[in-house]
Every structure is written in C-alpha cells, then in structure tokens.
Amino acid sequence: MFETAITKLVTGGAGLGRSPDGLAAFVAGTAAGDTVRARVTRRRKGFLEAGLVEVIVPSADRVEPPLGELGSLSGCDLQHLSVEAQLRAKTEIVRDCLARIAGLEVGERLQEPVPAGPALGYRNKVRLWRTPAGPYGMLRHDSHEVLPIERHGLMPDAFNDDVLPFVVTLPPADQVVIRMDHQGRFLVSLFGEPDRARMLKAVLKKLPEGEAPHPRCLGILYNNRPLWGRDHLVIQLAGRTYRVHATSFFQTNYAETEAAVALVRGWLDEAGVTASAPGGALLDLYAGVGLFSLALDDRFARTIAVESDAGAVRDARNNVKRDRAAAARTAVLDVPVERAVLSWKTGDPADQPGNAGDPAGALDWAATTVVVDPPRTGLGEQVAKDLAALGPARVLYMSCDPATFARDVKTLGEGGYALKRARVIDMFPMTGHIEVLGELAR
C-alpha cells in the first residue's frame, strides 16, 4: 500500500500517480488533485495498476457519485467527477495522445466539447442479467452475481417507469437487451436456453388478434429470432430515417450522435461543400447502417458506403433504397475497408470490391471527401497509408479511441495530411470512453 498525489487522468479513466520507487501508478476511481492511498493490483513492465483504498485529500472536482454501485457496474468510472471535470479530463486525454503519439501540439485546434444532451438518462440500449430470484440487474465485476435493479440511471425515465416493469412480466430469460427508438418505442431481445422460447411463444399466442404485448413494444426476439412483431427499429435522426436491426450497431446516445452529424455538416459548410454546391464524391468507410452516408448524401454527387458486417450492410442498403434521392446516387459495398482502399490504390481489377465493377474507379480523388468511423483498433497503418496515397480532399475521422486516433493522425500526416481541428463528442457521460471527431485536410 502507498500514498500518492494524482496529477491527471489517462486513457481509460484511471488517475496517474507515482509509487514510492517512482514508477507510474494508474489508480482507478481517482481525480486530478486527489491525494490517495492505493494498493497495487498488478505490476507491469515500467508501471503499476492500483486500486483505490482511501481518498486522503479530495480533489475539488469530486462529487457524490449519482449512480452508486450501479454506476460502477455500468462502466461509469468517472461518475465521481463533476460533468465539467469529465469534459476537461477527456479533452486533455485527447490532447496528450496527440502530443505523445502524433507529435502534435494542437492548441486551439482541439475545440472545447459542447454537451448536446443530459449526463444521465442518455442511453437507448441496455443489457440486463436475471437473478436466481427473478428480477433483472447488472452483473458484478469478475463474478456471476447480479445486482437487482428497479431503475437504471443511464436509461431514460420511459425505460424505468414503463419498459422495465413490462419486461419482468415476460417469461424469464438469462439475459435481456432492450433497445429504444427516438420516440420511446422498443425491442426486447431475450437470451437463454432454446426450450424456453416455447413458453414465450405460448404467452404471445394468447394475445388478442392485433393487440401488442405493450403499447410501445415493436418486437420481441428470443436468441435473435423474432417471435412477435418486427426485428428492427426505425430511427429518425438528423433529418434522416434509419432502419436498425436488433443486432446491428448504432450509437447509444441519440443527442450526441445528432450533434456529431451537425458538426460535420458545419465543417463541410465552411469548406463550401453544401446541398446547393455539392462536392465530388463521399466515401463512407466503416459505414455501419449508413449514418453518415445518408446524413451527408445531399452534399455530394455520389456516395459510396463500405461495410463488411452482413447485418449492417442489409440495413444500409434498405436505408438507401427507402431514400429515393440517395438511392439514385449511392452504392453500398459489402467488403472490408482495407480491401476496398487497396484496390482503389492499385487499380487492380482482380481486387476491385463489389459484384458490379468498381463504383469508385472514376473518382476525382482531389474532390472527394472521406468519412471514417472505425472500431476501437482504428484504421491501422496500412489503411491510413493507402488512404493518404489516394489523395482525397479531406478525411473526417470519428474515433472511439484517442490513442489509435492519434496514431492514425500521425500516419496520415506522414502522407501529406494535417489535422485541421478536432472535438470531443461526449457519447458516454460518466464513463472513461472518449469519442473524438477530427478533420484532416491536404
């Protein structure tokens, strides 16, 4: 056990202190300005991981954690900080990653975050586990024990007051995932032993013809197979409509997602790429269900979305097809991003993505905008190098990991691109997860 002063927070949300022998010590649950007593939990090469034992002198940024133990089980590793302190910490983590990894002192290019929604009640999706006694709750860390809950502070009031009480009336399952749309309608996905599906089917068959099991329930699935209603939500966001299957990825914070789209539109406005003066082409890499493809489509003569997850591809193609204007100028490619980018770089017909030739073959790359929203691993060196070699006018980069973002910014920089600006998008208040949106230009 040792005492240390916490100087700052680092990627992942832990506080940085020092052990008595001078090693960096990362202590979870701390704040910049704390003096704490900590216990070493793991020794690694060159640093320590430690657990918080006691706060000796608290930081001025500390507040009473609003979610208590539920917050710790929900990944709310920053709930002990004020919202303002959380935003400052996340911004400084991005700034530090860009300095250490990319060698960039970004100064005012890293813009102040602007919260678009509440710090609690912002999620539209949650996974719960069933207790042996019946109620649902959150799984405790490193155990199979479940903390029963009656309310979940990261979910909206409609979930807590209406949806959760309904879910507990259904035949029990091992796990349940609830997804809500922008109007509070929802899907219920239950998971468990296959033979339990018969019990659920029997309950649903007793419903009067044409009657829903709940007024706002749109579908019930068991082990991802629909048993009643439909298997997807239709979500309105940023003036567009998106079909999202129960298993497809979509951002869990609608307000911040809409703000991210608005920020990209504003940056394009400043570049003169508008609906009244469309640019050349838009490439939406790691397109998912087509969030940016549809939201930005009216600003470009052509849009090419690239996605390799089969379910997301189905949703994206459905979304494009239902938007008559987008359908006329948008192609959705079912192909890994690295293959698509490499084929465009090499021009090798044998590697061209898609089943009907190469929709990007005749692009004017100097007039092309690329949007990327990769997984936590980022673009990676090869994709970043190939992308830079193609020479698009700008790259709009949505990242969920500031370290891989900084690494890719460095690689793109070596290929002739400069980070024009960036901003933290606080998709996950109370947690150490960081989304950052950046614009790079030649």
N, C-alpha and C positions, 0 to 999 in steps of 0.2 A: 504494500500500500504506500502511496506517496501523495504529496500535495503539489499542485501546480497552478499557475495562472494561465487562463485560456486567452489566447491573443486573437484568434479569428476562427471562423467556421470553414471547413473544407468540403470538397465534393463528397456528397453522401450525407452531409449534415452534422458530422462529428466536429467537436472543437479541437483545436490544435494547442497542446501544451508541451511540457518537457519533463522527462523523467529525471531523477536525481543524477543519473550518469550522462545527461544531455541528449538522450535520444528523443526524437519527435514522438509524442504520445497523442493518439487520436481518441478522444473521450466523448462517447455518445451522450446526448442529453444535456449538453452544456451550452454556454453562450459566451460570446466575446465580452471580456470584462469580469467573468467569474473567477474566483479562486476556489478550487475544489480539492477534495480528497478522492483519489481514484485507485482502483485495483486492476492490475494487469490481467487481461483475459487471454491475450495471445501475443507472442513475440514473433516478429518477422524480421527479415534482413533489413537493418537500418532504421526500424521504427517499432513502436508498440501499439497495440489496441488495448483500450482500458474501459472499464465500466465505472460509472459514476457511483460513488459511495455517499458523499455528502457535499453540499454546497456550503463552503465556509464563508465566503463573501459573495453575495449575488450580484450579477450584472444589473445595470439599470434597465436593460432590455427585457428582463424576465417578467412574465405574467403568470397568473394561475392557469394551468392547462385546462382549456374548456371542455375537453373530451375525456380527461382522466385515463383510466386503464383502457377504455375502448379506443382512445386515440393511439396509444402505444401499439395496440393490436392491429390498427388500421394503417400503420406506417407513418403516423403523424409525429415524426421525430423532431419537428420544430414547433410543436404546439405550446411549448413553454416560452416562446418569444412573442413579442407584440407583432402584429401584422407588418408594421413599418420596418421593424428589425429583420423580419424574414425577407422582405424585399431587398433591403440593403445587403443582407448576407448573400443572397442569391446573385445579386448583381456583382458583388465583389468576387465571388467564386468564378463567375464567367470572366471577369477582368483578369483575375490571377491566372486562369487557364490559358488565356490568350497571351499573356506575358511570358509564362513559363514554357509553354509548349509551342506556340506560334512565333514567339519573339516579338510580339506586337504590344506596344503601349497605346491603347486605343483612345484614351482620354474621353472626350465628349462624343466620340463615335459610338460608344456604348450608352444608349439613351436610357433615361430613367423609366422603370416599369410603371405602367398605368393600369391598376386593377380594373377589370371590367365587370366583375361580379362579386358576390359575397365570399368571405373566407370560410364560411360553414354552409352546409346545405347545397353545395355546388355540384355534387356528383349525380350522374344519371344512370350509374350501373354499380351493383354491389353483389358480392358473393358471400353467402352465409352457410354455416355448417349447423347440423342438427345435434342437439344434446341428447344423451340417452333418455332424459326425462321428457323430451318432446320439443321444447322451444328451440328456435334458431338463434345463432350468435356468431361470434368471431373466434377463430382458432387461436389459442395461446401459442406463443413462440416456443418452438422446439418441443412440442407435445401434441397429443391428440385431445387435450382438454378444451372444451368450448365455453366461452363466457357468454351466457344467455343475455340477450338484449331485448328491450322493448322499444328503443329508439336508436337511430344511428345518426350522429350529428353531422356527418358529411353528406347525408342524403336529405332531400327537401322535405318539408312538412307533409306534403301529399303522400310521400312514401311512408313516413312514420305514422301518420294518422289514419291512413286508409289502405295502402297496399300491403304493408307487413301484417296487419291484422287479418287480411284476407288470405295471405299465403299460409298462415298457420292453420287455416281451416281445411286445407287440402291434405290428402293422404300423405303421410310423412315420407321424406326422401333424405338421403345422406347429405346432399348439398342442394342449394338453390341459388340461381343467378337471376336477378331482376334487372331489366333494362327499361328505362323510361324515355318517352319522346319529349318534345318541346311543350306538349300540352298535358303532360301527366298521364298519358296512356302508357300501357306497359306490356311487356312479355315476361312470362315466367318460364324459366328453364330448370327443370328438376333433374337430379342425377342420383342414381342408386342402382340396386340390383334390378336386372331386367324384369323379373317376375312381378315387381311392384307396379309396373306400368298397367297391369290388368286391373288393379284396384282403382287406379286413377281413371282409366277408361270407363269403368263401371260408374263411377261418380259422375263423370261428364255426360254419360248417356242418359242420366236421369234428368238432365236439364230440359225444360220445356223447349219445344222447337223454336228456333230463332232467338232464344234467350242466352245472353252471355253469362259466364260464371261470376263476372263482376262488371259493372257498367263501363269501366275503362280498361278492362283486360282485352288485349287484342289477340293473344295466342298463348297456348300452354304446350310446352315441349317436354319430352322425357328422354334423357340421354341424346339430346339434339334431334330427336324425331318428333315432328308435330303431332299432337293428339287432339287438339282443338284449335280452331281459328287459324291464324297465319303464323309464319315463321320469321317475320321481319317487321321492322318499324319503318315508317316513312317520316323522315325528319326534315322540317323546314329550318334552314339556317342560311344567313347571309343572302336572303332573297332567292335561294335555290332549294330544290327538293331532293332528298337523298333516300334511296331505299337502302336499309342496313339490315342484313340478315342477322339472326341471333348469334351467329358465330363470327361475324365479321368485326374487324377493328373499326372503332370510331372514337373520336376524342370524348372523354367522360365529363368535360366541362364545356357546355354549350356557349356560355357567355364569353369565356376566354378564346374559344375557337373562332367565334364570330369576330372578336377583336383582332385576332391574328389575320383573318381574311381582310378586314378593313385596313389593317396596317400595310399589308402587301398591296392592296389597291391604291393606297395613298402613295406608296413608293413608286408604283407604276405611273400614277398621275404625274409625279414630279419628273419622271423620265419621258413624259409625252406619249406614253402608251395607254390610250384611253378607248372607250367604246366609239367615240366619234373620230378617232385617229388610230385605228388598230395597228398593232405591230405585226411582225412577220409570223412567227410560229411560237407556240408554247409547248415545251416538253415537261410533262409532269411525271417525275421519276419517283418510284415507290408511291404510286398514286392512290393505293387503297381503294375505296369505293368511289373515288373521283372528286374528293372535296375541292381541291384547288382547280382541277380541270374544269368543273362546271362554274365555280365561283369567278373564274378569270376568263372564261371562254370568249365572252363578248369583246374582249380587248385584242383578239388575235385572229388572223386569217385562218389558221389551222391550229389544232390541238392534238397532241399525241400523248396518251397516258400509258405508262409502263408499270405493270404489276404482275407478280408471279404467284400470288396466293389465289387459288382457283375460286374460292368463295367471293373474295373481294373483286375479282375480275367479273364474275357474274353480276354482282351488284353494280359495278361501274358501268358495264355495258347496258344494263337495264336503266340506270340513271341517265345515261347519254341518250338512249333510244326514246325515253319519255320526254326529253327536252328537244323539241323539234329543231330549234335553231342550232343547238350544239350537235345534234345528230348529223347535220349536213357537213360539218367540218371537223369532227372528232373521231379519232381511231383509238381503240383500247387494245394494247398488245399484251398478250399473256406470255411473258418472257422475263427471265431475270434481268435486272438492270445492267449488271456487268456485261452480259452477252449483248444486249442492245447497244450499249455505248461503244463496246469494242467493235461491233460490226459497222457502226457508222464511222468509226475512226478508220478502219482498214478498208472499208468499201468492198469487202469480200462477199460476193453473192451467196456463198455457201453458208455464211454466218448471219445472213440477214434475218431479223426477227419477224415473226408473223407468218401467216399462211398465204398471204396475197401480195408478195413482194415487200418492198421496204417503203413504208409511208413517209419516212424521213429522208429518203435518198436525195431529194432535190431541194433540201432546205438551204436557205441563205443563212448560214450559221451566224454571221455578223449581225443579223437582225432577229436572232432567236433568243427567247427568254427561257431559262430552265428553272423549274421549281423542284427541290428535292426535300423529301420528308422521310429519311431513312430510319431504320431501327437504331437501337442504342449503340450498335457497333459502328455506325456512321457509314460514309461512303467507302472508306478504305483507300489505300494509296493508289491502287491500280485504276479504280473507277475515277478518282479525283484527277489523276494524270490524264486519262483518256478524255475526260470531260473538258479539261483545260485545253487539250490538243485540238478539240473540235472548234473552240473559239466562239462560244455563244456570247451575246452582248452582255448578259448578266446572269448570275446564279442567285436565286432566292432560296436560302437554306433554313429549313425548320428542323431543329435538333432537340433531342431529349437527353443529351449528354454533353456537357460543356467541354469535357476533355477530348472526346472524339471530334467534336465540332472544331476545337482549336487545332487539332492535328490535321483535319481536312482543310481548314483555312490556310495552314502553312503550306500544304501540298499544292493547293490551288494558287497560292501566292507565288510559288516557285514556277508555276505555269503561266504567270502573267496577270493574275487577278489580285485586286486589292479589296480588303474589307471596307466597304463604304460606311456601314453603320450596322448596329445590332441592338436588340432589345430583349430583355427577359419577358416571357409570357408566362404568367403565374397560373399554369393549368392546375397545379396541385397545391393550393394553400395548406399550410400546417405541415407539409412534408418537405423532405430534402430533395425531392425531384425537381429538376430545372429544365424548362423549355426555353430555348433561345432562338430568335428569328434574326437572320442576318442577310444582308445584301452585299454581294461581291460583284465588281464590275472590272472589265479590262482597263 
